[in-house]
Amino acid sequence: MEEKKYDILMLFQIIFVILVISIGIYGKVTENYNLLPLMLILLSVALLIMGLREYKRTQSLLWGIFYLCISLLILFSVVEGIMFN
């Protein structure tokens, strides 16, 4: 049988996605949305890691740049929301 190899980027991606999901569930259950900016920052980091993994896997810049742009868009909107509120 072939063993699955987990790299450090996959480990970080799983950790960030679990954090995003748990903060999202906590916010929905308690109806306390004070942690929403933190959740979006973690989501941005998770998408950045996904882009790095996709570039490393395929050596194609298309999907890597796509994930990077989405990550930066989310990060920009979070920082803008924090600064203007």
All heavy atoms as an XYZ file, in Angstrom:
694
protein
N       0.831     -1.179      0.000
C       0.000      0.000      0.000
C       0.878      1.245      0.000
O       1.952      1.273      0.573
C      -0.884      0.023      1.233
C      -1.936     -1.058      1.250
S      -3.164     -0.667      2.438
C      -4.405      0.060      1.504
N       0.380      2.249     -0.653
C       1.118      3.498     -0.753
C       0.800      4.392      0.445
O      -0.360      4.601      0.784
C       0.721      4.203     -2.047
C       1.462      5.475     -2.275
C       1.043      6.119     -3.574
O       0.825      5.400     -4.560
O       0.931      7.338     -3.580
N       1.839      4.876      1.091
C       1.636      5.770      2.221
C       1.408      7.175      1.711
O       2.027      7.622      0.764
C       2.864      5.771      3.133
C       3.040      4.508      3.908
C       4.192      4.658      4.891
O       4.404      5.772      5.384
O       4.847      3.653      5.135
N       0.495      7.877      2.389
C       0.265      9.267      2.040
C       1.324     10.117      2.719
O       1.604      9.948      3.891
C      -1.117      9.711      2.489
C      -2.235      9.082      1.724
C      -3.546      9.670      2.141
C      -4.664      9.074      1.335
N      -5.953      9.606      1.727
N       1.887     11.011      1.956
C       2.880     11.913      2.511
C       2.221     13.254      2.802
O       1.588     13.846      1.936
C       4.035     12.102      1.538
C       4.870     10.874      1.364
C       6.080     11.183      0.532
C       6.951      9.949      0.432
N       8.173     10.205     -0.307
N       2.350     13.684      4.032
C       1.815     14.972      4.428
C       2.971     15.941      4.587
O       3.908     15.697      5.325
C       1.054     14.858      5.747
C      -0.175     13.997      5.636
C      -0.208     12.725      6.171
C      -1.298     14.463      4.980
C      -1.331     11.926      6.069
C      -2.426     13.675      4.864
C      -2.443     12.417      5.407
O      -3.552     11.646      5.295
N       2.891     17.042      3.894
C       3.926     18.041      4.044
C       3.493     19.080      5.079
O       2.375     19.062      5.561
C       4.270     18.693      2.706
C       3.061     19.317      2.040
O       1.937     19.056      2.472
O       3.267     20.084      1.080
N       4.382     19.985      5.399
C       4.126     20.960      6.445
C       3.044     21.948      6.020
O       2.267     22.414      6.856
C       5.440     21.676      6.846
C       5.274     22.478      8.120
C       5.938     22.568      5.747
C       5.194     21.635      9.338
N       2.952     22.236      4.718
C       1.906     23.148      4.261
C       0.524     22.540      4.434
O      -0.427     23.240      4.791
C       2.141     23.525      2.793
C       3.311     24.451      2.513
C       3.470     24.672      1.017
C       3.131     25.766      3.220
N       0.397     21.241      4.197
C      -0.896     20.591      4.394
C      -1.287     20.607      5.866
O      -2.455     20.831      6.198
C      -0.876     19.159      3.877
C      -2.201     18.435      4.063
S      -2.189     16.748      3.502
C      -2.277     16.998      1.752
N      -0.326     20.403      6.739
C      -0.591     20.438      8.167
C      -1.082     21.819      8.589
O      -2.088     21.941      9.303
C       0.668     20.060      8.943
C       0.558     20.073     10.460
C      -0.384     18.987     10.928
C       1.921     19.931     11.067
N      -0.391     22.870      8.132
C      -0.832     24.217      8.461
C      -2.203     24.526      7.865
O      -3.030     25.183      8.493
C       0.185     25.250      7.980
C       1.371     25.398      8.879
C       2.646     25.447      8.353
C       1.224     25.486     10.247
C       3.744     25.587      9.165
C       2.318     25.624     11.080
C       3.575     25.677     10.544
N      -2.460     24.063      6.652
C      -3.757     24.291      6.027
C      -4.868     23.636      6.832
O      -5.909     24.249      7.069
C      -3.759     23.752      4.599
C      -5.079     23.946      3.899
C      -5.097     23.308      2.526
O      -4.061     22.906      2.009
N      -6.260     23.219      1.944
N      -4.660     22.417      7.272
C      -5.666     21.719      8.072
C      -5.904     22.448      9.388
O      -7.051     22.618      9.810
C      -5.240     20.254      8.295
C      -5.313     19.482      6.978
C      -6.099     19.586      9.355
C      -4.705     18.112      7.030
N      -4.829     22.908     10.022
C      -4.968     23.624     11.294
C      -5.772     24.905     11.100
O      -6.712     25.185     11.867
C      -3.581     23.926     11.900
C      -2.938     22.636     12.390
C      -3.690     24.940     13.041
C      -1.482     22.792     12.788
N      -5.447     25.695     10.074
C      -6.160     26.947      9.854
C      -7.616     26.715      9.468
O      -8.505     27.455      9.896
C      -5.450     27.801      8.810
C      -4.237     28.504      9.341
C      -2.987     28.200      8.856
C      -4.352     29.465     10.321
C      -1.868     28.838      9.340
C      -3.237     30.118     10.814
C      -1.996     29.807     10.331
N      -7.890     25.699      8.664
C      -9.268     25.413      8.277
C     -10.083     24.960      9.490
O     -11.239     25.366      9.654
C      -9.309     24.374      7.135
C     -10.701     23.850      6.920
C      -8.767     24.989      5.865
N      -9.494     24.149     10.348
C     -10.197     23.731     11.566
C     -10.483     24.930     12.462
O     -11.583     25.050     13.028
C      -9.398     22.648     12.307
C      -9.456     21.334     11.533
C      -9.916     22.443     13.731
C      -8.559     20.250     12.062
N      -9.531     25.847     12.577
C      -9.757     27.058     13.364
C     -10.872     27.913     12.767
O     -11.718     28.443     13.496
C      -8.470     27.867     13.483
C      -7.406     27.314     14.409
C      -6.122     28.120     14.273
C      -7.886     27.314     15.834
N     -10.886     28.057     11.456
C     -11.928     28.841     10.792
C     -13.295     28.223     11.024
O     -14.267     28.918     11.369
C     -11.632     28.974      9.280
C     -12.832     29.493      8.529
C     -10.444     29.875      9.052
N     -13.392     26.919     10.873
C     -14.675     26.240     11.063
C     -15.133     26.341     12.512
O     -16.312     26.617     12.776
C     -14.574     24.767     10.605
C     -14.436     24.716      9.088
C     -15.777     23.962     11.058
C     -14.134     23.344      8.547
N     -14.222     26.160     13.456
C     -14.625     26.219     14.862
C     -15.051     27.624     15.273
O     -16.037     27.788     16.006
C     -13.504     25.699     15.764
O     -12.356     26.487     15.621
N     -14.345     28.658     14.804
C     -14.760     30.029     15.116
C     -16.100     30.343     14.448
O     -16.960     31.008     15.036
C     -13.671     31.035     14.699
C     -12.453     30.873     15.596
C     -14.179     32.465     14.779
C     -11.262     31.694     15.160
N     -16.298     29.862     13.235
C     -17.576     30.066     12.547
C     -18.731     29.399     13.265
O     -19.806     29.991     13.413
N     -18.533     28.172     13.721
C     -19.583     27.468     14.467
C     -19.858     28.159     15.793
O     -21.013     28.342     16.185
C     -19.204     25.986     14.665
C     -19.257     25.259     13.325
C     -20.115     25.316     15.679
C     -18.716     23.849     13.368
N     -18.792     28.583     16.484
C     -18.961     29.297     17.748
C     -19.758     30.589     17.542
O     -20.670     30.890     18.308
C     -17.596     29.619     18.358
C     -17.678     30.560     19.532
C     -18.089     30.102     20.776
C     -17.363     31.911     19.394
C     -18.180     30.964     21.853
C     -17.445     32.774     20.464
C     -17.856     32.299     21.692
O     -17.954     33.157     22.752
N     -19.425     31.329     16.510
C     -20.138     32.576     16.241
C     -21.590     32.342     15.891
O     -22.467     33.110     16.299
N     -21.875     31.292     15.149
C     -23.258     31.011     14.759
C     -24.092     30.514     15.930
O     -25.243     30.906     16.084
C     -23.256     29.971     13.637
C     -24.564     29.812     12.967
C     -24.923     31.069     12.231
C     -26.188     30.863     11.431
N     -26.692     32.110     10.894
N     -23.500     29.666     16.768
C     -24.240     29.105     17.901
C     -24.535     30.181     18.953
O     -25.646     30.287     19.458
C     -23.468     27.919     18.523
C     -24.044     27.513     19.857
C     -23.468     26.739     17.568
N     -23.523     30.985     19.276
C     -23.693     31.989     20.325
C     -24.209     33.322     19.802
O     -24.531     34.202     20.592
C     -22.364     32.250     21.047
O     -21.424     32.773     20.114
C     -21.842     30.989     21.689
N     -24.304     33.474     18.497
C     -24.688     34.721     17.846
C     -23.808     35.881     18.303
O     -24.251     37.011     18.448
C     -26.169     35.028     18.064
C     -27.070     34.012     17.414
C     -28.538     34.331     17.571
O     -28.856     35.399     18.111
O     -29.336     33.504     17.137
N     -22.548     35.584     18.547
C     -21.544     36.567     18.931
C     -20.546     36.644     17.783
O     -19.735     35.750     17.593
C     -20.847     36.145     20.230
C     -19.815     37.142     20.679
O     -19.685     38.218     20.112
N     -19.066     36.775     21.700
N     -20.601     37.733     17.035
C     -19.790     37.842     15.825
C     -18.572     38.744     16.025
O     -18.074     39.330     15.079
C     -20.652     38.346     14.669
C     -21.771     37.393     14.362
C     -23.088     37.711     14.665
C     -21.516     36.155     13.797
C     -24.117     36.835     14.397
C     -22.527     35.266     13.520
C     -23.825     35.608     13.823
O     -24.834     34.734     13.568
N     -18.090     38.842     17.248
C     -16.911     39.652     17.521
C     -15.637     39.019     16.973
O     -14.655     39.718     16.745
C     -16.744     39.875     19.025
C     -17.836     40.753     19.578
O     -18.423     41.548     18.857
N     -18.121     40.600     20.854
N     -15.634     37.719     16.767
C     -14.444     37.025     16.262
C     -14.437     36.890     14.737
O     -13.568     36.227     14.181
C     -14.343     35.635     16.889
C     -14.110     35.609     18.396
C     -14.122     34.178     18.903
C     -12.808     36.283     18.735
N     -15.382     37.535     14.070
C     -15.461     37.438     12.613
C     -14.202     37.959     11.912
O     -13.716     37.309     10.979
C     -16.702     38.163     12.102
C     -16.996     38.020     10.618
C     -17.295     36.567     10.287
C     -18.145     38.901     10.227
N     -13.623     39.091     12.315
C     -12.375     39.502     11.644
C     -11.240     38.492     11.806
O     -10.493     38.246     10.851
C     -12.015     40.826     12.330
C     -13.299     41.346     12.849
C     -14.100     40.143     13.217
N     -11.119     37.893     12.970
C     -10.102     36.866     13.175
C     -10.358     35.663     12.273
O      -9.422     35.114     11.676
C     -10.067     36.426     14.638
C      -9.125     35.281     14.970
C      -7.681     35.698     14.733
C      -9.339     34.794     16.368
N     -11.612     35.276     12.143
C     -11.958     34.151     11.290
C     -11.601     34.451      9.837
O     -11.050     33.595      9.128
C     -13.445     33.827     11.395
C     -13.852     32.621     10.581
S     -15.600     32.260     10.640
C     -16.238     33.466      9.521
N     -11.853     35.667      9.379
C     -11.541     36.012      8.000
C     -10.038     36.111      7.765
O      -9.555     35.763      6.680
C     -12.237     37.315      7.621
C     -13.756     37.203      7.483
C     -14.363     38.564      7.236
C     -14.129     36.242      6.380
N      -9.289     36.565      8.751
C      -7.825     36.587      8.617
C      -7.291     35.162      8.526
O      -6.429     34.864      7.691
C      -7.193     37.354      9.792
C      -7.492     38.846      9.661
C      -5.686     37.124      9.843
C      -7.098     39.663     10.855
N      -7.806     34.265      9.360
C      -7.379     32.860      9.290
C      -7.784     32.221      7.965
O      -7.033     31.412      7.403
C      -7.958     32.073     10.467
C      -7.417     32.440     11.849
C      -8.184     31.685     12.925
C      -5.946     32.161     11.945
N      -8.957     32.595      7.445
C      -9.386     32.094      6.141
C      -8.455     32.590      5.043
O      -8.107     31.843      4.122
C     -10.823     32.525      5.857
C     -11.410     32.092      4.526
C     -11.545     30.577      4.485
C     -12.749     32.755      4.308
N      -8.040     33.836      5.152
C      -7.105     34.393      4.178
C      -5.775     33.639      4.199
O      -5.208     33.327      3.152
C      -6.881     35.875      4.475
O      -5.902     36.415      3.656
N      -5.291     33.324      5.389
C      -4.035     32.572      5.515
C      -4.205     31.159      4.956
O      -3.313     30.639      4.266
C      -3.566     32.547      6.986
C      -2.386     31.613      7.165
C      -3.212     33.945      7.452
N      -5.354     30.546      5.216
C      -5.606     29.197      4.690
C      -5.625     29.209      3.161
O      -5.072     28.306      2.520
C      -6.916     28.654      5.240
N      -6.239     30.231      2.568
C      -6.245     30.318      1.102
C      -4.860     30.594      0.541
O      -4.513     30.092     -0.529
C      -7.223     31.405      0.656
C      -8.698     31.036      0.758
C      -9.564     32.251      0.486
C      -9.029     29.921     -0.198
N      -4.071     31.363      1.252
C      -2.696     31.606      0.833
C      -1.898     30.302      0.832
O      -1.158     30.006     -0.115
C      -2.035     32.628      1.745
C      -0.583     32.952      1.454
C      -0.461     33.661      0.119
C      -0.010     33.797      2.558
N      -2.083     29.499      1.855
C      -1.393     28.208      1.929
C      -1.887     27.276      0.828
O      -1.096     26.547      0.217
C      -1.576     27.584      3.324
C      -0.828     28.423      4.358
C      -1.079     26.147      3.353
C      -1.099     28.029      5.781
N      -3.184     27.317      0.534
C      -3.707     26.496     -0.562
C      -3.069     26.893     -1.883
O      -2.745     26.036     -2.718
C      -5.227     26.639     -0.644
C      -5.975     25.912      0.435
S      -7.736     26.254      0.434
C      -8.229     25.507     -1.086
N      -2.885     28.201     -2.094
C      -2.232     28.663     -3.310
C      -0.797     28.197     -3.404
O      -0.328     27.794     -4.476
N      -0.074     28.250     -2.288
C       1.307     27.776     -2.281
C       1.390     26.282     -2.557
O       2.264     25.826     -3.307
C       1.965     28.098     -0.934
C       2.251     29.562     -0.658
C       2.744     29.737      0.768
C       3.243     30.096     -1.651
N       0.479     25.516     -1.964
C       0.479     24.073     -2.209
C       0.141     23.750     -3.660
O       0.723     22.846     -4.269
C      -0.531     23.369     -1.296
C      -0.041     23.210      0.113
C      -0.967     22.358      0.940
N      -1.098     21.045      0.352
C      -2.265     20.421      0.184
N      -3.380     20.980      0.578
N      -2.309     19.229     -0.338
N      -0.814     24.490     -4.224
C      -1.206     24.236     -5.610
C      -0.061     24.580     -6.562
O       0.195     23.845     -7.514
C      -2.442     25.066     -5.951
C      -3.054     24.725     -7.270
C      -3.653     23.348     -7.324
O      -4.057     22.802     -6.284
O      -3.719     22.796     -8.433
N       0.639     25.673     -6.281
C       1.789     26.022     -7.125
C       2.881     24.967     -6.998
O       3.496     24.573     -7.984
C       2.334     27.396     -6.751
C       3.612     27.710     -7.469
C       3.605     27.973     -8.832
C       4.825     27.704     -6.804
C       4.781     28.240     -9.508
C       6.006     27.972     -7.469
C       5.979     28.237     -8.813
O       7.136     28.496     -9.478
N       3.115     24.509     -5.781
C       4.150     23.501     -5.557
C       3.788     22.183     -6.241
O       4.652     21.486     -6.764
C       4.303     23.296     -4.054
C       5.406     22.387     -3.648
C       5.479     22.332     -2.131
C       6.383     21.246     -1.666
N       6.376     21.126     -0.209
N       2.497     21.866     -6.271
C       2.055     20.595     -6.847
C       2.088     20.624     -8.371
O       2.552     19.685     -9.005
C       0.644     20.273     -6.365
C       0.129     18.926     -6.809
C      -1.242     18.624     -6.226
N      -2.264     19.509     -6.724
C      -2.991     19.286     -7.826
N      -2.774     18.204     -8.540
N      -3.904     20.138     -8.205
N       1.605     21.708     -8.983
C       1.457     21.723    -10.438
C       2.498     22.555    -11.162
O       2.593     22.466    -12.383
C       0.073     22.282    -10.823
O      -0.029     23.627    -10.356
C      -1.033     21.435    -10.259
N       3.232     23.388    -10.450
C       4.186     24.326    -11.050
C       3.493     25.248    -12.042
O       4.103     25.752    -12.975
C       5.339     23.586    -11.725
C       6.213     22.799    -10.777
C       6.943     23.690     -9.787
O       7.400     24.746    -10.137
N       7.018     23.248     -8.549
N       2.196     25.457    -11.865
C       1.435     26.353    -12.713
C       1.050     27.580    -11.892
O       0.535     27.459    -10.780
C       0.172     25.653    -13.219
O      -0.680     26.586    -13.832
N       1.299     28.736    -12.433
C       1.012     29.955    -11.688
C      -0.461     30.329    -11.694
O      -0.886     31.158    -10.899
C       1.817     31.118    -12.275
C       3.282     31.165    -11.902
C       3.950     32.325    -12.590
C       3.448     31.276    -10.406
N      -1.272     29.728    -12.562
C      -2.664     30.140    -12.705
C      -3.434     30.007    -11.397
O      -3.977     30.979    -10.876
C      -3.337     29.331    -13.809
C      -4.820     29.648    -14.008
C      -4.967     31.060    -14.554
C      -5.455     28.650    -14.922
N      -3.503     28.805    -10.836
C      -4.283     28.607     -9.616
C      -3.586     29.193     -8.400
O      -4.241     29.668     -7.471
C      -4.576     27.131     -9.395
C      -5.613     26.658    -10.351
C      -5.409     25.894    -11.444
C      -6.998     26.965    -10.331
N      -6.585     25.700    -12.100
C      -7.584     26.333    -11.438
C      -7.808     27.709     -9.482
C      -8.939     26.439    -11.710
C      -9.164     27.805     -9.768
C      -9.712     27.180    -10.864
N      -2.274     29.205     -8.395
C      -1.550     29.819     -7.290
C      -1.835     31.303     -7.195
O      -2.090     31.847     -6.118
N      -1.817     31.987     -8.333
C      -2.120     33.419     -8.351
C      -3.586     33.660     -8.020
O      -3.928     34.632     -7.342
C      -1.730     34.025     -9.707
C      -0.217     34.057     -9.827
C      -2.295     35.422     -9.872
C       0.294     34.558    -11.145
N      -4.470     32.783     -8.472
C      -5.893     32.916     -8.155
C      -6.115     32.868     -6.645
O      -6.791     33.736     -6.077
C      -6.683     31.798     -8.855
C      -8.138     31.792     -8.511
C      -8.983     32.760     -9.011
C      -8.659     30.808     -7.689
C     -10.330     32.750     -8.690
C      -9.992     30.784     -7.361
C     -10.836     31.764     -7.869
N      -5.559     31.865     -5.971
C      -5.705     31.767     -4.522
C      -5.042     32.940     -3.811
O      -5.548     33.442     -2.812
C      -5.119     30.456     -4.000
C      -5.998     29.253     -4.249
C      -5.526     28.163     -4.974
C      -7.280     29.189     -3.748
C      -6.312     27.059     -5.204
C      -8.081     28.087     -3.974
C      -7.595     27.025     -4.699
O      -8.372     25.939     -4.921
N      -3.909     33.389     -4.325
C      -3.221     34.534     -3.732
C      -4.063     35.795     -3.839
O      -4.187     36.556     -2.872
C      -1.867     34.740     -4.400
C      -1.057     35.931     -3.902
C      -0.621     35.703     -2.461
C       0.120     36.180     -4.796
N      -4.675     36.027     -4.991
C      -5.524     37.211     -5.161
C      -6.752     37.166     -4.255
O      -7.115     38.183     -3.647
C      -5.949     37.347     -6.620
S      -4.613     37.792     -7.720
N      -7.381     36.025     -4.139
C      -8.539     35.897     -3.254
C      -8.109     36.113     -1.814
O      -8.801     36.799     -1.038
C      -9.200     34.513     -3.424
C      -9.737     34.343     -4.840
C     -10.298     34.297     -2.408
C     -10.816     35.322     -5.221
N      -6.976     35.580     -1.434
C      -6.463     35.748     -0.082
C      -6.200     37.211      0.220
O      -6.570     37.715      1.287
C      -5.186     34.927      0.084
O      -4.570     35.224      1.294
N      -5.556     37.909     -0.697
C      -5.268     39.325     -0.489
C      -6.537     40.167     -0.479
O      -6.631     41.148      0.270
C      -4.299     39.824     -1.553
C      -2.884     39.270     -1.452
C      -2.040     39.765     -2.620
C      -2.252     39.632     -0.133
N      -7.535     39.807     -1.269
C      -8.805     40.522     -1.267
C      -9.507     40.391      0.085
O     -10.005     41.379      0.641
C      -9.706     40.006     -2.386
C     -11.096     40.626     -2.458
C     -10.996     42.076     -2.888
C     -11.974     39.840     -3.401
N      -9.543     39.187      0.619
C     -10.152     38.978      1.929
C      -9.378     39.726      3.003
O      -9.968     40.404      3.855
C     -10.234     37.473      2.257
C     -11.215     36.776      1.324
C     -10.653     37.256      3.707
C     -11.208     35.274      1.451
N      -8.069     39.635      2.965
C      -7.242     40.324      3.955
C      -7.412     41.833      3.869
O      -7.534     42.514      4.892
C      -5.777     39.940      3.761
C      -4.813     40.366      4.852
C      -5.188     39.714      6.172
C      -3.402     40.014      4.472
N      -7.475     42.377      2.668
C      -7.685     43.807      2.496
C      -9.032     44.246      3.057
O      -9.127     45.266      3.752
C      -7.587     44.186      1.016
C      -7.943     45.614      0.731
C      -7.067     46.631      1.058
C      -9.154     45.941      0.150
C      -7.393     47.953      0.804
C      -9.489     47.249     -0.110
C      -8.601     48.261      0.218
N     -10.086     43.482      2.769
C     -11.407     43.872      3.259
C     -11.507     43.759      4.778
O     -12.188     44.565      5.419
C     -12.502     43.050      2.580
O     -12.312     41.688      2.827
N     -10.820     42.801      5.373
C     -10.818     42.681      6.834
C     -10.088     43.856      7.468
O     -10.593     44.475      8.417
C     -10.173     41.342      7.279
C      -9.909     41.338      8.762
C     -11.052     40.184      6.908
N      -8.923     44.177      6.948
C      -8.158     45.286      7.506
C      -8.921     46.600      7.318
O      -8.975     47.436      8.224
C      -6.748     45.360      6.864
C      -6.036     46.636      7.222
C      -5.942     44.150      7.268
N      -9.551     46.776      6.179
C     -10.337     47.978      5.937
C     -11.532     48.045      6.895
O     -11.842     49.103      7.445
C     -10.829     47.997      4.496
C     -11.595     49.238      4.129
C     -12.125     49.178      2.713
O     -12.268     48.077      2.157
O     -12.420     50.260      2.174
N     -12.181     46.920      7.117
C     -13.299     46.887      8.057
C     -12.883     47.167      9.483
O     -13.599     47.837     10.236
N     -11.719     46.682      9.880
C     -11.225     46.938     11.229
C     -10.859     48.410     11.389
O     -11.161     49.020     12.410
C     -10.013     46.033     11.538
C     -10.455     44.588     11.701
C      -9.310     46.494     12.813
C      -9.316     43.607     11.827
N     -10.242     48.992     10.376
C      -9.790     50.378     10.491
C     -10.955     51.369     10.490
O     -10.883     52.390     11.161
C      -8.831     50.713      9.338
C      -7.471     50.074      9.529
S      -6.308     50.342      8.185
C      -6.569     51.990      7.673
N     -12.015     51.090      9.763
C     -13.107     52.050      9.642
C     -14.238     51.805     10.618
O     -15.229     52.526     10.605
C     -13.630     52.089      8.220
C     -12.652     52.697      7.258
C     -12.201     51.994      6.171
C     -12.165     53.985      7.469
C     -11.294     52.558      5.302
C     -11.255     54.547      6.605
C     -10.820     53.831      5.507
N     -14.128     50.824     11.483
C     -15.176     50.592     12.502
C     -14.709     50.947     13.850
O     -13.752     51.035     14.350
C     -15.637     49.138     12.498
C     -16.608     48.892     11.378
O     -17.243     49.812     10.886
N     -16.719     47.661     10.959
